[in-house]
Each structure stands twice: as structure tokens, then as C-alpha cells.
Amino acid sequence: MDDPTHGYVNYIDQPTASSKGLLEVSNRTVTLRADSTNVASGRGRDSLRLTSKAKYNHGLIVINLAHVPGNACGLWPAFWTTGPNWPSSGEIDIIEGVNLQPANQMTMHTSEGCSLAGSSCLSFKGCSVEGGPFGDRFNLNGGGTYAMEWTNNAIKIWSFPAGQEPKDILGDSPDPSKWANPISTFQGGSNCDIDSHFKDQQIVFDSTFCGDWAGREWTKDNVCSVKAPTCEEYVKNNPEAFTEAFWTINALKVYDSDGSSTPSASVQQPEPSNPVSLSVQQPSATDSSQRIQQPTPSISPTTSIQQSSPTAPSNVPMVTSYIDGGPVTVTVDPGSKVTQLVIEEPVTVTLAPGVPLPQPKQVRREEALPQLGEDSGRTANHSRSVESRGQKRRSWRARRHLAEHLRKHE
């Protein structure tokens, strides 16, 4: 696929990435690499770009990383969100930087009429704040966690070194109001209506080269510019410069507001008995992004649905799933109304007394997971604020885990 930021990069599909060792899934982590062994040709250096299938309106995104792409001349890695028809639906850059930049740059990009952090956020330039470690500095700290909270009033970003994260940050209901101050706050209001400028955001990982930012800065960088006449020439001929150009992701969670209309769902990944495998489907020629999908396991002809005993748990709906074809267990709150049960492999569904029993059907997993998730119109309209220590805060509940986010966008 072509790079929308005009980078010197060749985004490749899953079979190619796996065969070249650029996509690795093991020990409950996902590693995404750029090629660091071959002289590049054609479109540019091989790399990966991942876009979530799901779209979000408000939420809390938390990512725990063991490693981010290290600093290298010509490299432009980013973890960000973006909406359709850029920049009219906005872009939120959570982790981003180029070349030898030591600090993380958080940027909002919008259409006309939005000013945040004291400057206009219009189009490519956007409005930026630097803070938190990036590249080599992040990795020398042993990794860490970034979090982004997006409400109708503000967009806030936190950074925590490994081992210094709040205890609840990856729990069921993290409370950012109890955390340390964010490293950036893009406050909305009369200067910017957050809801009209940010909508339908998809999560993106990528590592590109040169392009509209790293390439533009080449001649301004006193260290990089002496290495080669152009960014593209350096990236092409120096694969060894990019041995540290990889993401290692321990966890990625997205939380919705704790609303009363629809119970929240938490998707967790337990220890699998076999290494997890993910597959990438190549988009059509007209597609401008990719998403990674879970493989479709074989469907068992037998499915067990049991009525629970009176002592069955009655907590909020929870999904515990192996993404390599293992079992799935679903527990439903006695007060919930079950309208559809989606099954594709051996599943045990435990219903508390009084919960009506739906008829199961078999579908592909990529269709099944959203049925148990949050893609049924749950937006900020269902959010509510609660009082804590005299101040309003939002309570967040888990929405998606890493396994569901790493899908190739249709």
C-alpha cells in the first residue's frame, strides 16, 4: 500500500512480514519491525502499518510497551488515532517523533476553527506539546506506559516509566483523576469544540521513513544531513541503522465511559497453551490502510450451553478468550437481556437464573468479537460522570485488548 505521508516505505502483508521476521507474536507480546537487513528498493524499506477495525468516540487508551523504535536518522514511528476525511475528523498523535528527537511530540491535527495548547491545530502543522521519553530514552528506562483520555472537554496524555504506573491503569476501571498530572492537556472550550473536530477515531501503529516530516527535517539536522545527501538515499543503503526500529507491545486497552444504558465488556487474553498467531489480509487496490485479523479457527460441531447454579457469579459481562483457537467463557449479569449469542468454536456460556436463553449461531470470529464488545452504538451519549473527592471524574471500563486492536482495516 502507498504511504499517505509520502514516506520511503513499503508496507507489507502478514505472510511476508512473518517470513522475514518483521511480525512476531510470543509470550503474550507483539513485536512489529522494520527491515534492518536489506538494501531497500522500489517503494522503500519494508515495514508495517496497522489500523484498528473499530472506530471510537471518546475513551481512554492505555498502551504498555517494552520497546519503541529507537532513534535513527530517517525514521518516523508513531502511535496515533485518526478519523475519516483527514483532517476534518481530527488526528491525535500519542507517541511520535523523527530522526534523533529525544522527547515525545504529542500533536492534534484538525480542520479550521480549533486552537489548543495556545496555537492553531489546522492541518499538517497541528498544535504540539513535547513531553515524555521517546526512542532511545524510552527504551533505556525499560519501557513504560502511555495513556490518552479523550472527553468532550479535553484530550489528555500521560506517560509513566516502567514500574511507576498507577496500580489501576490496566485494571477493569482505571481512574485518571487519581493519577499524577498529565504531561499534556489539550483543553477544549470556546477555542475548540472537541466533539466537532474529533470523531470516529481509529488506532494506528506505523514506522515509516523520510516523508512529510522526517524527510523535510533532513537538511535541518546537523547530524543526519552529513550522512547522505538525502533522507531516501540514507534509508535505502543503511539497513543496519534500523536494528532498533521495532515496537514490542505488552498490552493495549481501550476503555469506554461507564454508562448505565449498556453494560461494559472486558476482553482479556489469558495464557495460551500455544503461541498466538495473527494474520494480515492484503487490502484492495483502493484501500489506504491495513488491519490485522485473528485467524479463523475451525468450528466445532458441539457447543455447550449450561444454566448456572444459584451461586454463579453475577458481575458485569466478561469475555475470556484464547485468540489461538482455545475456549471462550461468557458470564452474563442476571439483570442483562441476552439478544444474541455468537459462537464459532467450543464455548461454555453460563447464564444466571432468570436470564433468557438466545439461540446460538455460527459466524466468523472477526464478526463474533464485536457482538460481545462495544461496537453497538455505545458512544459518549451513554457516559456519565461521578463524584470523587469533590471533583467530577470519569470511570472507565475495559473495551478492547491488544488481540482485537491488531486487525487490518477493510
N, C-alpha and C positions, 0 to 999 in steps of 0.2 A: 504494500500500500504506500501511497505517497504521504510524505510528512506535511501536515498543514502548516508547520512552522518553517518549512523550506530547508530542513536540515540535510546534511550529507549523511544519510542513514538509509538502510534497507531493513524495514520491519519484516520479520519472517514468521512463518506459521509454526505450529507446535511440533510436527514431526521433524522439521528442520532444526528447530531450537533444541529439541531433546537429543537428536543425533549429534549435534555439535556441543552439547553440554551447556547450553545457554539457559535452559529451563530445568531446574532441579526441585523435586519435592521429596523431602525426607525429614524424619524426626520432627514432624509437625511444623516444619518451616518451609517456606517457598523462597527460592533464590532465582532472580531474574538477572541475566548477564548480558553485557555487550561483548561482541567478539574481540578477543585480545591476542589472536594467534596469526591472523592472515592479513596480508596487504589487501586493502579494500578496492573494490572496483564497481562499475555501474552506478547505481543509485548512491552507494556509500557503504559505510560499515554496518554489518549485521547487528541488529538489536531487537528489543521487544517493546511493544506499546500495548497496554491493557486498559480496557474501558469497561466499567460495570454495565450490566444489562439494566439494572434498576436505576430509576431516577428519583431524586429526593427533593423535598421542600421542607426546610428546617431540619434540624437534627444535631446530634453530637457524633463526630467521627473521631475514633481513637485508633492510632496505629503504633504498635510496638515493634521496633526494628533492632536487629542485631548489627546491621551494617547498611550504610547508604553508599552510593557511588562516591569513591574518593575523588579528591581534586585532580583534574588533568586538563591540560590545555585543549580547547576544542570541545570539551564535554559539557552537555546541558541536560542534567537529570531533573525530574520534577515529580512530585506527588500533589495532585490538584483535583479540582472539580470544575466542570464546565457545563453550561446549558446549551440548548439548540440556538441556531441563528446567531452565532457569536458576532459581536459582544452583547446583543440585546438581552440575553438571559443571564449574563454575568459569568465570571470566572473567579474562582477562589484558589490562589496558589498557597499551599500549606508548607511544602518543602520545595525549595527551588534555588538554583544558583548556576553559575557558569565558570568555566576555567578554574582559576585558583582562588576563587572567592571564599573567605574563611567563615563568614556569617550567613545564616539563612535569610532569604529575602521573601517576605510574605506580601503578596500583591493582590489587589482587587481590580478586575477589569470590567467595565460596564459600558452601556450606551450613554449618551449625553444626559446630563442632569443629575449626576451623582458625584459628590465630593466627600471623601473620607480621609482621615488622618491628615487633614489640612491641605489636601490637593485634589484635583480632578482625577477621577478614575477612568476617564474616557479612553476606550480602545486599547491600543498596544501599550502605551506608556503606563497606564494604570496609576494607582496610588499605592505606594510601597512603604513597608517598615522593615528594618533589619533587626534580627534578634534570634537567639538560639544558635546552637552549633550546626555547621553544615560540612559535608565532605569529610576530610581527614579529622577535623576536630571532633565531629560526632563519633567517628569510629574509635578514636583514641580514648574517648570516655567510656567505651564498652557498649555503645549503642544507647538506646533510650526510647522515649515515648513522646509523640506529638499528639495534640488533641485540638479539634476545631469545633466550637459551638456556634451554631447559626440559628438566630431567632429573628423575629420581625423587628427587633430593636437594634441588634448589633451582631457583628461577627467577631469572635474572639479566638485567639490561638495561644496554646500553652506548649511549653517544652520542658521535659523532665529528664535528667540524666538517668541512666540505668541504676536501679536500686533506690532511687529517690522519688519514685512515682507515688501519688496518693494511693492508699490501700484499695479504694473503691473504683479506681479508674477503669479496670477491665471487669468489674463486677456486674451484677444484674441491674443496679440502679445507681450509677455514679452521680455525684452531686458537685458540679464545678464551683458552686458558691462556697464550698469549704476548702477549695484548693488555694494554692498561692496565686498571686496576681498573674493574669495572662501576660505574655510577652508582647502582644499586640491586641488592640481593641479598635475595630472599625465601627464607630458609633453612628447609627442612623439617626434620622430625625428630619428636620426641615431641609438639611443639606443633602439628604439622600433617603428616599423611601426604599428600604431594604427589599421589601416584598415585590416591588415593581421592577427592580433591577436584578434580582437573583431568583431563579426558578428552575425547576426540573434539572437539577444538577446530577451529573454522572461522575463517578470517581475514576481517575486516570493515573496510571503509572507509565512513565516512559523515560528512556535515556536516548536522547538524540545528540547530534553533533553539529557544530557550527550554526548555520541557520540564522534566523532573525535576531537572535541575541548573542550567542557565543561568537558567531561569525562577525557580527557587527562590532564587537568589542576587541577583535583580534589586533588590529593596528594600535589600539589604545593601551594594550597590555605590554609593558616593557619586558616581561619575562617570556611570554608566549610568542610575541611577534618576531623575536630573533631566532626562533626555532625553525621557521619556514616562512616563505613569502605570503602564503595564505593559510587560513584555517583548514580548508579542504585538503591541501597538499600534506599538511602535517598529520591529520587524522588518517589519511589514506596510507601513508608509508610508515607509520609508527604504531603498530598494533600493541607492542609491549607497554606503551604508555597507558593502556586501559585495563591492566590486570585487576585494578581495584574498582572497575566500573560495574558494580553489581549491587542489587538490593537483596537483603535477606530479611524476610518478613516473619516475625514470630506470631503476630496477631493483628487482625484488622476488624474492628467492630463499628457498627453504626447504630446509634440509639435514637428512638423516637421519643417525643414527649409522652409522658404518662397520662393518657387520656382515658375518659370513662366510657366512650362510645364503643370502642373495640379493644379487647384485652391485648396486651403486647405479647409478642412471641420471642423467645430466646433460642437461638440456634447455636449449639455448642458442638465442637468436634472432639470426641473422646479419643483415647489412644487406639489407633487402628492396629489390627493384627498383621496387616501387610502394608508396605509403603503405599502412600496415597499417590494416585496418578491423575493428572489433569490433561485434557486435550484441547487443542485450539482448532477452530474451523476457520478456513480462509474466507474472508468476506467477498461479496460480489465486486465486480469492477467499479461499481458506482459507490461502494461503501467507503467511508473515510475514517473508520476506526475499527478496532478489534475487541473482542471479548473472549475470555477463556471459559469453556464449558466443562462441567464434570462429565466423565464418560457415562454412557447409558448401560447399566448392568443388565444382565439377563433377568427376566421376570419369572418369579416362581409361581407355579400354578396353585400353591396353597398359601392362604393368608389367615392368621388367627385374630379374631376379634372377641374380646372377653369382657364380661360385666365385672366390675370391680367389687371387692368386699367393702363393707361399711368403713373399714379403716384405710381405704385408698387415699392417697394424697389429694388435696383439693387446692393446690396452688395454681398460679396462672398457667395457661397452656405452654408447654415446653416441648421442644423437639430436640432429641439427641440423635445424631446421625453420623454413621461412617460414610465418607464420600468415596470409599473404595468398594462399595457393594455390601457392607455389613448391615446389621439390623438397625431399625429405627423404632423408637418408643415414643408414643404420644400420650400425654396425660392431659385430660380436659377438666376444667373447673366445673363443679356441679351447676353453677349459675350460667354457664355458657350454652349457647344454642349451636349445635353442630349442623351445618347445612350441607357440607360436602366432605367426603373422605377420599383422599387421593393416595393410591397405592401402586407401587411398581416392583416391589421386591418383598421378601419376608418382613412383615410388620406386625407388631403387637400393639393394639390400641386399647387402652384401659379407660372406660367411661365410668365416672362416678354415678351413684344411684340417681335416677331421675333424668339423666341426660339422654335425649332421643338418639337413636342409632341410625346414622345415614347409610346409604348403600355405597359400597366401595366401587371404584372404577380404576382401571389401569391406564396410566399415561407415562410419558417420558419424564425423567427426573427433573429436567430443566423447567418443566411445566409444574411439577409437583411442589417444589420448594416454595414458590411464591404463594401457593394456596395456603401454606402454613405460616407464611411470613407477613409482610406488611404492605404489599403492593395492591391493596384493595381500596384505594382512595383515602388512606389514612394520612392526612397532612396536618398542618398546624391547626386546622379547624377543630381537631379533637384534642388539642393540647390544653392544659390548664396549669395555672401557677399555684404554688402552695407557699405557706408562710414558714420561714425558718429563721430563727434568731431576729425576728422583727423585720426581715427583708424578704422580698419576693425572690424565689428561685424556681428553676425548672428541674423536675425529677425526670431522669431519662431511663428508659428501659431498652434492653438489647434488641436490635433488629436484625442484623446480619453479621455473620462471621466471615473470616477470610475465604473459606471454601466457596461461599456463594458470590463473593465480590469478583473473584478472578474468573470472569467469563468474557468471552469475546462479543462485542456489541454487534447486533444484527444490522 
